[in-house]
Amino acid sequence: MSGSSRLNAQRRNAEMLRSAEDRVDLLVVGGGITGVGVALDAASRGLSVTLIEAEDLAFGTSRFSSKLVHGGLRYLATGDVATARESAIERHLLMTRIAPHLIRPMAQLLPFSPAVTPKQRLTGAVGFALGDLLRLRARTPHAVLPAPRPITARTAARLTPALQTERLRGAVLAADGQLVDDARLVVAVARTAASLRARILTRVRALALHADGAHVEDALSGERFEIRARAVVNATGVWAGELDDTIRVRPSRGTHLVLDAAVLGDPSAALTVPHPGSISRFVFAMPQQLGRVVVGLTDEDAPGPVPRTAVPTEPEIAFLLDVLNRALRTPIRRDQVRGAYAGLRPLVDTGGASTADISRRHLVAVSAGGFVNVLGGKLTTYRRMAEDAVDRAVALADLPAGPCRTATLPLVGALAPPSRPRSDLHWRYGAEAGLVLARARCADPRERIAPGIDVTRAEIEFAVRAEGALSADDVLDRRTRIGLVDDDRALAHDAVSTLLAETLTDPE
């Protein structure tokens, strides 16, 4: 890589000044996974790039996913083979070349219990088998993703200790890709783009877009100015319609719950429970970092104005618990839910009766204003979305770009297979894990930021010095994910705020 990948306040300020003065090949609006993917794709082709984001990296939908890099089993069930095939290919690239340090195989268990009907068992087993065929076609080796196999009731109970074992007739065990964290993937992509000299400017809001740039506002200073560019890509997801009123986005709210892993017996596999009466929709209870299990997800229409942050509803929380509890020996109570979050999928409105019926294929199109819109899709296929968007922008503005390189371009921190992370720190930072501690200048860098929270003081400092965090919320909610549990957020907030202030006033 040709330059520093470190994002911080000093770099932002310097690049803000240059962005007000010169003209770049491509302006990208939106700092979610799609926007940073577009910035990386364009920068890797040799284009000059500026990305602006009104809030922080991964502020919107990209941090509220199920944290899966999946092969599209659900899309097979609905007959959308093209999306499933694309998902399997992109999953292969992410797990073997692009970000193997951020993704691990997740065991996925479908129990043959009274909670799962015979039809759901059959279609689930067949779906896992067809998904494995897609894995084979994508050339993902068994060492990366094991093939599905039947297991005994005893093995199922060992992997998911809270499972109801009465009348349990074994299970099917499959595997899919699981991100250590979705927001961390966004930051890694953004930093990789920065290493190729892309300018990554958070807290800069686009007030208006046009074919050759944007009128913007620096949220920190209040200054307004023009950013000039030869081409523009609108990658603002559910907010895309605010910059192009011809876009018809139909937001779908996906809600997740956060539980202590201990209440489910510290499972080592994700429990998969079909929605009642469905063969294509599931509730998953997925083990996560920091001793948590995430349970999700819903797919509900979310009409009306797009909120700054979506909020889960009590009926959605009750639904997720009800479906999950059908497969458990001891039901999870509402007061055992430690946290809940919701994200809005930026689906392209096709007039379907339900958002669950809308295709997850992405859309790339040129607006009447002369800029490129990219929306729809899903996290797993962000790279392909970005490639298509840059292709369209290059053709539109006749930009001097080379071919797409992102299919073989590792992200910062990538560990080449068969090297595997050895600890939580390695899972979060990969090859940079040693640097996080070695370059820390704070006192007691190995000390936890708060009792019972497996995040060190060095990681907080690294978030500010290298990952572009400018506020305590950036650290708590998007660099470490401590904020997914309100009690943890309150416990760590003051220590994070103090260390953040010390780091911001002590630039390297």
N, C-alpha and C positions, 0 to 999 in steps of 0.2 A: 504494500500500500504506500501511497506517495506522500502522505502527510500525517499529522497527528489526528487521532480519533477523539481526543479529549474535548468534551463540551463543558463550558463553564461561563460564568458571567463576564469575564474579561474577553473571551473570544466572541461572545454574543455582541458586546458593545462595539468591538472593533469591526465586526462584519456588518453590523447595522449601519455604521457610517458609510462603508463601501457600497452597501446595497442602495443607499439613497443617491449615490453618485454615478454608478456605472450601469451597464446593461448586460444582462445575462442571457444565455441561450434559453433557459427554461425556468419559469417560476412555478413552484408547486404550492398549492394552498391546502393545508390540512396535515397535521402531525400524528395521525393514526397509522396503522400498519400499511394501509394503501399508499398514503402520502409519502411516508419514509421509503417505501418500496420503490415508488416512482423516482424519488430523489436519488436513490442508490443506483437504479438501472441507468438513469440518464448520466450521472457522474461517471459511472464505470464505462460508458461509451465515449467519454472524452468531452462531454458537454459541460458548460458552466451552469451551475444550478444554485438557486436560492429557494429554500423551503420556509414558509411562514406558518405559524400555528397560533391561534388566538389565545389558547390557554397553555397547556403543557403537553409534552409528548405523551401519547396514549391516554389523553384526558377523557375521550369519549368511549365509543363501543369497544375499542381494542383492548381495554383492560377489564372488560366485564364478560369475557367469553368463558367457555367451559375449560379453557386451557388445553384443548385437544388439537393435535395435528392428525386428523383422521382421514381414513381412506374412503369415506363416503358410503358406509353401509346403509344409512337411511335412504340415500338417493337410489341405491339398487332396489330397495323395497318399493320405491315409487316409480321405478322404471326409467329414472334419469341416469342412464348408463354413462353418458358423456361427462356429466359432472363427477360421477363416481370415479371414472377413469382419470380425469384430470386431477382429482384429489389424491389418488394413489400415487401418481407420478410426482406431484409436488411434495407429498409426504416423504417419498423416497429421497428426493433431492435435499430436503431439510434435514433428514435423519442421518444421511450418509456423507454429505458434502458441505452444506451451508451452515448448519447449526447443530451438529451432533452433541455439543456440550450442553445445550439447553433443552434437549428432548430425550426422554427415556421411554422404553417400552412400558406400556401400562397393561397389566393383566386385566381382562374384561370378562366377568363371569355372569352367565345367564343361567339361573337356577331352574331345574325342572321340579318346581314346587307347585302347590295349589294356587299361588299368586300368578302363575304363568300357564295359560291355557295350552292344550295340545297343539292347536293351530299356531300359537305364538312360539312354542318350542320348535316346531318343525320349520317355520319360516325363519326363525332366528338362527337355527343351525345351518339351514341352507344359505342364508345371507352371509354368515361367517365364512362358509366354504367359497361362495362366489367372491367375497371380499379377498380371500386368500389367493384366488386366481388373479385378481387385479394386482395384488402384491407381487405375484410371480411375474406378471407381464411388466410391471415397473422395475423388476430385477432387484427388489429389496431382499437381501439374504435372510435366512432363518435366524442368523446370529443377531440381526437387528430387530426383526419382528418374528417371533415364533408362530408356527402355523396353529390353527385352532385344533382342539382335541377334546374328547369327552373326559370327564373326571368323575370320581366317585363322590358320594355325599359326604364322606369323611374329609376328603381333600377340599371340597367346597366349603365345609364348615371351618377348616383350618385357615383358609384364605380370607374368608369373610365370617368372623366369629359370631356376629350378631344375627346371622341368617337363621330363619326358621327351619329347623331340621325335621320336624314332624312331617311325614309323607314326602320327604325330599327324595327324589329319584335321580340323584346325581346332577350334573350341570355340563355346560359347554364352556370351555376356557379359550378365549381368543386373546389377541393383543392389538393394541393400537398405539399411536404416538401421543405422549403427554408432555406438554411444556412445563418446565419448572415454574414459568410465569409468563403470561402473555405480554404484560407491559415490558418485561425485560427483553423480550424479542424485539419489540418496537424500538427500545433504546439501542439495542445492539445493531439493528439495521441503520438507524440514524447515525450512530457513531461510525459505522463502516462507510456510509456516504460522506461523512465529515472527513474521514481519512483520505478520501478522493477529492477533497477540497470543496465539497458542497457546503453551502452556508445553511445552518440549521438555526432558525430564529424563532424561539417561543415568545409568547406574550406579544405577538404582532398580529393584529386583526385586519383581515381584508374587508374594506368597506364597500368596494365595488371592483369588479373584474372587467377587463376588456381584452381584446385580442393581443395587445402588446404590453400587458402589465396589469398593475392593480394600484388602487388608491388605498393606503393602509394607515393604521394607527398603532403606535408603540404604546401598549397598555401600561408600561411602567413610567413613561415620561409624559404621555398624552400628545406627543408630537405626531403630526400627520405629514405624510410625504408619498411620493410615487416610487414604485419599484418598476423599472422598465425591463421588459423581456421580449425575446423573439417569439416565444410561445408560452402558453399558460395551461396548467392542468388543475382543475377543480376536483380535489379529492377529500371533500369535507363530509362525506358520508351522509348521515341523516340531516345535516344542515345544508346540503348542496342546493336545495331549493331557495335558500336565502340569498344565494349569489346568482341563481338562474331560475327565474320564476316559471320557466317552461318545464322544469323537471317534476315528474310525479313520483315522489318517494312515498312508500307505504311502510312506516316504521312498525317493526314487530318487537315486542318486549320479551326478552329472555331473562327470567329470574332464577337466581341460585341462592341456596342457603349455605351457611358455614357452620359446621359442627366440630366439636372436639373429637378427634379420632378415637379417643378413649371410650366414648359412649357407644361406639360401634366395635369395640374390641380391638382397636388398632389394625384395621384390615390391610392386607397387602395386595388386594385386587379390587377393582371397581365393580360394585354390584350393579347389575343391569336389570331393570324391572320395566316391562312394557306398560304403556298407558292402557287402561282398561278398554278392550275392544279394538286396539290398534296393533298392526303388525309393523309399523314403520316409525313409531314415536316411543321414546323410552325416557325413564328417569334414571339417572346415574348417580351413584354415591362414590366419589372418586377421591382416593387418598391424595393429600397435597403436602407441600412443605409446611414447616412451622407447626406440625402436629395437628393438622386440620383435615377434615373431609368436606368436599364441596358437593352439594346435592343440586342437580338441575336436570332439565331446565324446562321452562314454559315457552310457549310460542303464541303470544297474544297480540291482537291488533292494538296499536297505540296511536289513535287518531288525535288530531288537534295540534296545538303549538308544541314544538320540540323543546323539552326542558333542558336546562343546563346539565343536570344529572338525573337520570331516571330513578324512580323509587319503586321498590317491590310493593305489591298490594297484599293485604292479609288473605284474600281468597287464593292468590297464587301460592303463598307460603303454605296454606292449609292443603292445597292440592298436592304439592310436592311431598309433604309429610304423609298424606293419605296413601299415595301410590307407593312410596318407599316402605311404609309401615306394613303393607300387605305382605312383604317378603321377610319381615323381621320377627324374631322371637319376642322381643320386648319393644313396643312402639316408642318412637322418639316423641317426646312432648314438646309443645311450643316453647316452653321456658328453657329447653335445652338448646335452642337455636342461638348460637353465639353472634351471628351476623347474617345479613342478607344483602344482596346487590342485584341490580338489574341493568341490562344494556339494551340499546335499541339497534336492531339490525336494519341497515339501509337498503331495504328491498325495493326493487323496481316494480311499481304498481302495474300489474297486468290485468287487473279486474277480477282476480280470483275471489272465490267466496271467503277464503280464509288465508291468513298469511302463511299457514302451514302448507298451503298448496302452491305457493309462489316459488318459482325456480330460484335456486341459489346461483345461477349463472350470472356473471357480471356484465355490465353494459359500458361500452366506451363509445362516445359520440361527440361530435363537434356541435357546440351550441350556436344559437343565432348570433351571439356576441363574438364568435370567433375563437373561443377557448375550448379546451377539451374537458369533458365531464367523464369521470370514471366512478361507478358506484355499483352496489350489489355485491355479489360474491361472498367470500368468507375468508377467515384468517388463513386457513391452510393454503389457499390459492392466491395469496397476496402477490407473490412473485410474478405469476402469469398475468394477473391483472395489471401490474405495473409495466410489464413488457408490452402488453397491448396498448396501454395508454401512451407510453413513450413512442412506440411505433407510429401511432396516430399523430402525435405532436411533431415528430420528425418529418413525416410526410406533409403535414399541414404547412409548416414553416420552412421546409427545405433546410433542416438543420444539418450541420456537418458531423453526423454521428456514426460511430462504428457499430458493429453488430452487438446484440445483447450478450452480456457475459455473466449474468447473475446465476445461471444454472450451475456454474462451477466456482463461484466466488464465495469463499468462506467469510463468515462474519467475524468481527473482532472476538477474540477469545476461543475460537473454534479449536477443538482438539481432534486431530485426525484419527479416525478409527484405525485399529481397534482400541485406542486409548479411551478409557472411560473415567468420568469424574470419580474421585475417591471420597468426597465429603459434600455436605450441603454447600460449602463455600465454592467448591469446584463446580457443582451443578449450577450455581448462580453466576459464576464468573469464568469458568473454563480455564484457559491458559493464563488468564489474568489474575487468578486467585492469589498467587504469591505476591503480585504487585499491590493488591489491595492492602495487604498487611505491611509489606516492605516499604511502601512509599507514604504510609500514614504518618502524619506529624502531630496528631492529637495525643493527649495523655491516655494511657491504658488502651491501646488500639484493639486488643483482643477481648476486652471486657464487653459483656452484653450491654446493649443500650438500656435495657430495663430487665428486672428479674423475670425469668420464665420465658423470655422472648429471644429466640436464637438468631439475633442480628447483632453484629459487633459494632463498636464505635468506629472502627476503621471503615466499615461499609457505609456508614452515614457520611463520613468525610469523602469517600470515593464518589458517592452520589453527587456531591457538590463540585468536586474538583474535576471529575471526568465524565459525568453522566448528565450534566446540564440542569440539575436540581437547583431551583432558585428560592424555594420556600419549604417550610416544614410539611405542608400538604404534598408537595412534589415527592418528598422523601417517604412519608408515611403511606401515601396512597398509590404511588406509581413506581417507586424504586425498590421498596422493600415489601409492600403489601401488608404491613402491620395494621394499617387502617381498616382492613376488612372486618376486624372485630373491634367494636367501639371501646370495650374495656381495655384492650391492648393499646389502642390509639391514645386513650387518656393516660395510661401508665407511662407511655414513652414520649408523649408530646413535649414536655418541658425539656427533657434531656436532648431530644432531637433539635428543638429550637435553639438551645444554647450552643450546641456543637455546630449547627448550621451557621449561626451568627459569627462564631469564632473563625470558621473556615472561610466565610465570605470576606472577612476583614484581614485575612492572612493569605493573599494570593501567592502562588508559587512564582 
